[in-house]
C-alpha cells in the first residue's frame, strides 16, 4: 500500500485525501491549524465539480447548506439604495441554475466528514523539512516524529510551505493582482434576509451578506494597492492597514472595523495567482492554490481546487506504480483548464473588460471529466 502525506486540510487537500483513500492508498493529512479552519467567503461549485460531488455522494448535502441568496443591493456612503439585483449576486453570480453557492467552511466540513473515517488527520502540526531521496520522502514535523512517505502532496494554499521547500521562494511563482480583501463573520446586524448589500468607494469596497439561514452574516472589506507588501501572517498589521484605509469611506465601515477585531475567523490576504511550469518534482506534487491559485476574483478557485484533488488522485491510480507518469498525466490533463480559469480574473479587475456569462459558462464546462 502506498503511503501518502497530504499537507493541508483544505478543499483540495481533503478532496485529494478522499480519492486517494478510495483508490486504496494509505493517507495522512497534516494541518497547521488546531482543527478545520473556520470562516471564509461564500464559494461556488459548478460545472464538472457537481459531478465530482455526486461521485462523493455529497451533492445533495451541499445543496442542503447552500446560501439561498435572493439578491443584492448597492448603496451610497449614507446607506441609500442605488440599485437592486434579484437575478444575480457579486458572490455567486446568477441565482437561478444548477450552481451551488455555500460557505467555504461548510464545504470543508462536508468533505471532512466523508473522509475522516478512511484517512488519519493530524492537526496542530506542520512539515518542517522534506528529503526526497528517490525511494521515499523523509518528512520532519514540528511536533510528531519524523517518518517516510511514498508521496507528499502540498495542498497548503497560496503561501504553500511545501512549495517553498521543494520548488523555491514564492516570489518566483506569484502574480499579484493589486487587490487586498478581508472576510470574517459578523452578527446579522443589518437584519438581512438572504440578501447582500455592497458599497464601493474610490479605492475600497465593503459588503455584508446573510449566512446560515440569516442567523449570522459574513463581511468582506477590501482595497486596491498594487504597491503594498504586507506579511500574510501579521494580523495586527492587517487590522491597522484596514482601519487606516476604511474608516472614512462611509456606510457601515466603522461597525465592520469594530467587529473585525473580535471575529473568530478573520482572514486577510492579497488577491494573487500562482503560475508554475511544473506541479511536481520527484515524489512531491502540489494541488489547489499551492500549485495554481486562480484567486477568488476568478469565481472558480474552489471549483478548480476540488477538481485538482480528484484528478491528481485519479491519474496516480490510473498510472499504477509509476508515480512520475501519474504526476505528468495529472498536469497534462488539467493545466489548460487551469489557465482558462485563471484568465477569468479580468472580469473582476477594475478596468477589465466584462466577460459575458455565456463565455464564463463555456470556460467552466470545458473540462471532460474522467471516471477513474
C-alpha positions in Angstrom: 0.0 0.0 0.0 1.3 3.4 -1.0 1.7 5.9 1.9 0.6 9.4 1.0 1.1 12.5 3.2 -1.2 15.5 2.3 -0.2 18.8 3.8 -3.2 21.0 4.3 -6.8 20.2 5.3 -8.1 22.4 2.5 -10.7 21.9 -0.1 -8.0 20.5 -2.5 -6.3 18.6 0.3 -9.3 16.8 1.7 -10.7 16.0 -1.7 -7.3 14.5 -2.8 -7.2 12.5 0.5 -10.7 11.2 0.0 -9.9 9.9 -3.5 -6.5 8.6 -2.6 -8.1 6.5 0.2 -10.9 5.4 -2.1 -8.3 4.2 -4.6 -6.6 2.1 -2.0 -3.8 4.4 -0.7 -2.9 4.9 3.0 -3.4 8.6 3.7 -2.4 11.0 6.4 -3.4 14.7 6.3 -1.4 17.2 8.4 -2.9 20.6 9.1 -1.1 23.5 10.9 -4.4 24.8 12.4 -5.7 23.1 15.6 -8.8 22.0 13.7 -10.6 22.7 10.4 -10.0 26.3 9.6 -13.2 28.3 10.3 -14.7 31.1 8.2 -14.1 32.1 4.6 -16.4 33.5 2.0 -19.3 32.1 0.1 -17.9 29.9 -2.6 -19.4 28.4 -5.7 -19.3 24.8 -7.0 -20.4 24.5 -10.6 -19.9 22.6 -13.9 -17.9 19.4 -13.6 -17.4 19.8 -9.8 -21.1 18.9 -9.4 -20.3 15.6 -11.0 -17.4 15.0 -8.6 -19.7 15.8 -5.6 -22.2 13.3 -7.0 -19.5 10.7 -7.1 -18.6 11.5 -3.5 -22.3 11.3 -2.6 -22.2 14.9 -1.4 -24.2 16.9 -3.9 -27.5 16.7 -2.0 -25.7 17.6 1.2 -24.1 20.6 -0.4 -27.4 21.7 -1.8 -28.9 21.5 1.7 -26.5 24.0 3.1 -26.4 26.4 0.1 -26.7 30.1 0.9 -30.0 30.6 -1.0 -29.4 34.2 -1.7 -32.3 36.2 -3.2 -30.5 39.2 -4.4 -28.1 42.1 -3.8 -28.2 45.9 -3.4 -25.6 48.6 -3.9 -25.8 51.6 -1.6 -24.1 55.0 -1.3 -22.0 56.0 1.7 -25.1 57.0 3.6 -26.8 53.7 3.0 -29.3 54.9 0.4 -30.0 52.2 -2.2 -28.6 52.9 -5.6 -29.5 49.7 -7.4 -31.0 46.3 -6.7 -30.5 42.9 -8.5 -32.7 39.9 -7.9 -31.2 37.8 -10.6 -27.5 37.6 -9.5 -25.2 38.5 -6.7 -21.5 39.5 -6.5 -20.5 36.4 -4.6 -22.5 33.8 -6.6 -23.4 35.1 -10.0 -26.8 34.0 -11.4 -29.2 33.0 -8.7 -31.1 30.6 -10.9 -29.4 27.5 -12.3 -27.7 24.3 -11.1 -24.7 26.1 -9.4 -24.4 25.7 -5.7 -23.2 28.6 -3.5 -22.2 27.6 0.1 -19.9 28.9 2.8 -16.3 27.7 2.4 -16.2 26.2 5.9 -19.5 24.3 5.3 -18.0 22.7 2.2 -14.8 21.8 4.1 -16.9 20.2 6.9 -18.8 18.1 4.3 -15.6 16.9 2.7 -14.0 16.2 6.1 -17.0 14.2 7.4 -16.8 12.0 4.2 -13.0 11.5 4.6 -12.1 11.2 8.3 -13.0 7.5 8.7 -10.7 6.5 5.9 -7.8 8.8 6.5 -5.8 9.9 9.5 -5.9 13.7 10.3 -3.2 15.3 12.4 -4.0 18.8 13.5 -1.8 21.4 15.1 1.3 20.2 13.3 3.2 21.1 10.1 6.1 19.9 7.9 9.5 21.4 8.8 11.7 19.7 6.2 11.4 17.3 3.3 14.2 14.9 2.0 13.3 13.2 -1.3 16.0 10.5 -1.9 14.2 9.0 -4.9 13.0 5.9 -3.0 10.8 7.8 -0.5 10.3 11.3 1.1 11.6 11.7 4.6 9.4 14.2 6.5 10.4 16.1 9.6 7.4 17.5 11.5 7.3 20.4 14.0 5.8 18.1 16.7 5.4 14.5 15.5 8.3 12.1 15.0 9.9 12.1 11.6 8.9 9.4 9.1 9.0 8.5 5.4 6.2 8.5 2.8 6.0 7.3 -0.7 4.4 10.5 -1.9 3.9 14.0 -0.4 1.1 16.3 -1.7 1.3 20.0 -0.9 -2.3 21.4 -0.5 -1.3 24.2 1.8 -2.6 27.2 -0.1 -1.4 30.3 -1.7 1.6 30.7 0.6 2.5 27.0 0.5 5.3 25.8 2.7 5.7 22.6 0.7 6.1 24.6 -2.5 8.8 26.8 -0.8 10.7 23.7 0.5 10.7 21.9 -2.8 10.4 24.4 -5.6 11.8 27.6 -4.1 10.6 31.0 -2.9 7.0 32.2 -3.6 8.2 35.3 -5.5 9.2 33.0 -8.4 5.6 31.9 -9.0 3.2 34.6 -7.6 1.4 37.1 -9.8 -0.1 39.9 -7.7 -3.4 41.4 -8.7 -3.1 44.6 -6.7 -6.2 44.0 -4.6 -6.5 43.0 -0.9 -9.5 41.6 0.9 -10.6 40.6 4.3 -13.5 38.2 5.2 -14.9 37.5 8.6 -18.1 36.6 10.5 -20.3 39.3 12.0 -23.7 39.3 13.6 -26.5 39.9 11.1 -26.7 43.4 12.4 -28.4 44.7 9.2 -31.2 42.1 9.5 -30.5 40.8 6.0 -33.0 38.3 4.7 -30.9 36.1 2.3 -29.6 39.2 0.8 -26.4 41.1 0.2 -25.5 44.8 0.5 -22.4 46.4 -1.1 -20.8 49.8 -1.1 -17.9 50.8 -3.4 -15.7 53.8 -2.6 -13.0 55.2 -4.8 -10.5 52.6 -3.9 -12.2 50.5 -1.2 -15.2 48.2 -1.1 -17.4 46.8 1.7 -20.1 44.1 1.6 -22.3 42.2 4.1 -24.4 39.2 3.3 -26.5 37.0 5.5 -25.4 33.4 6.3 -26.7 30.2 7.8 -30.4 31.0 7.5 -29.9 34.6 8.5 -28.5 33.6 11.9 -25.2 35.4 11.1 -23.5 37.3 8.3 -20.2 37.5 6.6 -18.5 40.8 6.0 -16.0 41.5 3.2 -13.9 44.6 3.0 -11.1 45.4 0.6 -9.0 47.9 -1.2 -6.7 48.3 -4.2 -3.0 49.0 -3.9 -0.6 47.4 -6.3 2.5 48.6 -4.4 1.6 47.3 -0.9 3.6 44.4 0.5 2.4 43.0 3.8 3.2 39.9 5.8 0.3 37.5 5.3 0.6 36.2 8.8 0.8 39.6 10.7 -2.8 40.0 11.8 -2.2 43.2 13.7 -0.7 44.8 10.6 -3.8 43.7 8.7 -6.1 45.4 11.2 -4.0 48.6 11.1 -4.0 48.7 7.3 -7.7 48.2 7.0 -8.5 50.8 9.7 -6.3 53.3 8.0 -8.0 52.9 4.7 -11.6 52.2 5.6 -12.6 54.4 8.5 -13.6 57.5 6.4 -15.3 55.8 3.5 -18.8 55.7 4.8 -21.7 53.3 5.1 -21.2 50.7 7.9 -17.4 50.5 7.7 -16.9 51.8 11.4 -19.1 48.9 12.7 -17.3 46.4 10.5 -13.9 47.5 11.7 -15.1 47.0 15.3 -16.4 43.5 14.5 -13.2 42.7 12.7 -11.0 42.8 15.8 -13.1 40.2 17.7 -14.1 38.0 14.8 -13.3 34.3 15.4 -12.3 33.7 11.8 -10.7 36.9 10.4 -8.9 36.3 7.1 -6.9 38.8 5.1 -4.7 38.4 2.0 -3.7 39.9 -1.3 -5.6 38.5 -4.3 -2.9 36.7 -6.3 -2.4 33.8 -8.7 0.3 31.1 -8.7 1.7 30.1 -12.1 4.1 27.3 -12.4 5.6 25.3 -15.3 5.6 22.1 -13.2 3.4 21.0 -10.3 5.5 18.1 -9.3 9.2 17.3 -8.5 10.3 13.8 -7.7 7.8 12.3 -5.2 6.2 15.6 -4.3 3.3 17.3 -6.1 1.1 20.4 -5.5 -2.6 20.7 -5.7 -5.1 23.5 -5.5 -3.9 27.0 -4.6 -0.4 25.7 -3.8 0.2 24.9 -7.4 -2.2 27.0 -9.4 -4.2 29.5 -7.3 -6.8 31.2 -9.5 -7.7 33.7 -6.8 -11.2 34.5 -5.5 -11.5 37.1 -8.3 -11.9 34.3 -10.8 -15.0 32.9 -9.2 -13.5 29.5 -9.8 -10.9 29.0 -7.1 -12.8 26.5 -5.1 -14.1 24.5 -8.1 -10.6 24.3 -9.6 -9.1 23.1 -6.2 -11.7 20.4 -5.8 -11.2 19.2 -9.4 -7.5 19.2 -8.9 -7.7 16.9 -5.9 -10.0 14.5 -7.9 -7.8 14.4 -11.0 -4.5 14.1 -9.1 -5.6 11.0 -7.2 -7.3 9.6 -10.3 -4.3 9.9 -12.6 -2.0 8.4 -10.0 -4.4 5.4 -9.6 -4.5 5.1 -13.4 -0.7 5.1 -13.6 -0.3 2.2 -11.2 3.2 2.1 -9.6 4.5 4.8 -12.0 4.0 7.9 -9.9 6.1 10.0 -12.3 3.7 9.1 -15.1 0.7 9.8 -12.8 2.0 13.3 -11.9 2.7 14.1 -15.6 -0.7 13.0 -16.7 -2.3 15.0 -13.9 -0.7 18.2 -15.2 -1.3 17.3 -18.9 -5.0 16.6 -18.1 -5.6 19.7 -16.1 -3.2 22.6 -16.9 -5.2 24.0 -19.9 -8.3 24.2 -17.8 -6.5 25.9 -15.0 -5.1 28.5 -17.4 -8.6 29.3 -18.8 -9.9 29.7 -15.3 -7.1 32.0 -14.3 -7.9 34.2 -17.2 -11.3 34.8 -15.7 -9.9 37.3 -13.3 -10.0 40.0 -16.0 -13.8 40.1 -15.3 -13.1 41.4 -11.8 -10.1 43.6 -12.1 -11.0 47.3 -12.2 -10.9 48.4 -15.8 -11.0 44.9 -17.2 -13.5 44.1 -20.0 -16.5 42.2 -18.6 -16.7 38.6 -19.6 -20.1 37.6 -21.0 -21.9 35.0 -18.9 -22.0 32.5 -21.8 -18.2 32.8 -22.1 -17.8 32.2 -18.4 -20.0 29.1 -18.6 -18.2 27.8 -21.6 -14.9 28.0 -19.8 -16.3 26.4 -16.6 -17.7 23.5 -18.7 -14.7 23.0 -20.9 -13.2 20.1 -18.9 -14.1 16.5 -19.9 -14.2 14.7 -16.6 -12.8 11.1 -16.4 -14.4 8.4 -14.2 -11.3 7.0 -12.5 
